[in-house]
Amino acid sequence: MPEPLLFEISSEGRIGHSLPMLDVQEIDVEDLIPEKFKRTVPPELPEMSELDVIRHYHHLSVMNHHVDKGFYPLGSCTMKYNPKINETLAGLNGLMNLHPFQKENLIPGALQIMGELSDYLCEIAGMDAVTLQPAAGAHGEMTGLKIIRAYHDSRGNPRKRIVLPDSAHGTNPASATITGYETVQIKSTPGGLVDIQQLKSSLNEDVAGVMLTNPNTLGLFESQIAEIARLVHDIDALLYMDGANLNALLGIVRPGDIGFDIVHFNLHKTFSTPHGGGGPGSGPIGVKADLSRFLPVPMLIKKEDKYLFDYDRPHSIGKIQGFYGNFSILVRAYIYIRMLGARGLRKASENAILNANYLMHKLMPYYDLPHKQHHMHEFVLSGDRQKEKGIKTLDIAKRILDHGFHAPTVYFPLIVHEAMMIEPTETESKETLDDFANAMISIAREVETHPDLLKNAPLTTPVSRLNEAVAARNLDVAYKKLNS
Ligand SMILES: *Cc1c(COP(=O)(O)O)cnc(C)c1O
């Protein structure tokens, strides 16, 4: 049954608190507010008891899918389990209640956490300097692109273009465009990798940088990366790595060692901080030494064992985020890295790769797999075979919800027809992977036996198939419902 709106549960005069009698003289606040600021109609707020409120939100929380409730193989998003110790420690009074305007000398612990986290990220990615400011991966991309621009400006040749493959995440061309660049798209090879010939023909004096994701969004490692880096550097352009897929590389490959000049980290993906539903995220970037002077101000630097903010950076691209980023997300990532240690991080990536390949082999007989080679932490199936029988990938994704799983990412990357991008992550057990595989296999059978079921799925969720566009086109649906 759908959960009613707060306004529908509201009962006039019901309140969620009771206060003791006043033992001082009561002042009518009405008298303190100038007439012009006063409401002419009462606010339309729901009136409820505490229990009503708790139950309402609890119901909502279990109606929705989340990683604590079930398997969430949303490709590219790395929906791993977020250990509860992250929450406990990030919730400590001394961390949670820090005020961002507190003087630096009063918060050495917070600076140390951020400083050490920066050092770990440098070590993990093979980079020389890090900023923790960007609020998400896409924001990191924008920051990195501004650094690419500053680098070329400093050499008196601003350049115009960013080259990226057709498998890129949509944020890559969007970030390049918002930073003022034209984008040039290059086609992938049938094997799913960067086409070196195409890349060569797109590189010239106008190209400021090349953005790649490695492993790419098909889950394939760009094995010619050394050659690619050489070509890019030969024309004095910079090589940017979209690090959203870093969960495949921890302790195995460092972007800085294979030719990348800049990389962003999605702390909310790789380093187990909660995400989905909009944030908050964190997208630090790491750069090579010769680019560090362009990083945003302030820079966290270490002087005689102490971390402090350095604002005196004349080449900096400026400030890109309030204060120093999303601090509590940084704390969670720091705890995760400390908890796993170097070996644990490597093990996490190894298991993420193992889980993805295990699942891929189980599903290969039932769905098309356009790229059959060994994959990294995720793989992309195609629903082409099912489409021929009249069942779209969207129908399959909806039916998966009936099995209690979140659907994979669908219709991305764009270069695979009817794409289903599956990323199990390392935190799932073999039993969960088997259950998911069995659900996918039973759905493949339903395509033959019960196509109508698939077309109407989901059948067991709190709401069935939604019109996915109406909420964006008609922003006041809830209001209309109330007033109809
Ligand atoms: C998630 C993702 C991004 C964008 O990161 P946000 O943190 O969501 O802004 C960019 N590229 C790839 C490949 C991604 O998976």
The ligand as an SDF file (V2000), in Angstrom:
LIG
                    3D

 15 15  0  0  0  0  0  0  0  0999 V2000
   29.9580    8.0530  -10.9810 C   0  0  0  0  0  0  0  0  0  0  0  0
   30.7820    8.3410  -12.1560 C   0  0  0  0  0  0  0  0  0  0  0  0
   31.1530    9.6600  -12.4680 C   0  0  0  0  0  0  0  0  0  0  0  0
   30.6320   10.8780  -11.7410 C   0  0  0  0  0  0  0  0  0  0  0  0
   30.8970   10.8610  -10.3800 O   0  0  0  0  0  0  0  0  0  0  0  0
   29.9230   11.5750   -9.3380 P   0  0  0  0  0  0  0  0  0  0  0  0
   30.6230   11.3700   -8.0520 O   0  0  0  0  0  0  0  0  0  0  0  0
   28.6070   10.8650   -9.4370 O   0  0  0  0  0  0  0  0  0  0  0  0
   29.8240   13.0030   -9.7390 O   0  0  0  0  0  0  0  0  0  0  0  0
   32.0080    9.8470  -13.5400 C   0  0  0  0  0  0  0  0  0  0  0  0
   32.4480    8.8050  -14.2790 N   0  0  0  0  0  0  0  0  0  0  0  0
   32.0830    7.5250  -14.0200 C   0  0  0  0  0  0  0  0  0  0  0  0
   32.6340    6.4190  -14.8810 C   0  0  0  0  0  0  0  0  0  0  0  0
   31.2230    7.2560  -12.9530 C   0  0  0  0  0  0  0  0  0  0  0  0
   30.8560    6.0070  -12.6980 O   0  0  0  0  0  0  0  0  0  0  0  0
  1  2  1  0
  2  3  1  0
  2 14  2  0
  3  4  1  0
  3 10  2  0
  4  5  1  0
  5  6  1  0
  6  7  2  0
  6  8  1  0
  6  9  1  0
 10 11  1  0
 11 12  2  0
 12 13  1  0
 12 14  1  0
 14 15  1  0
M  END
$$$$
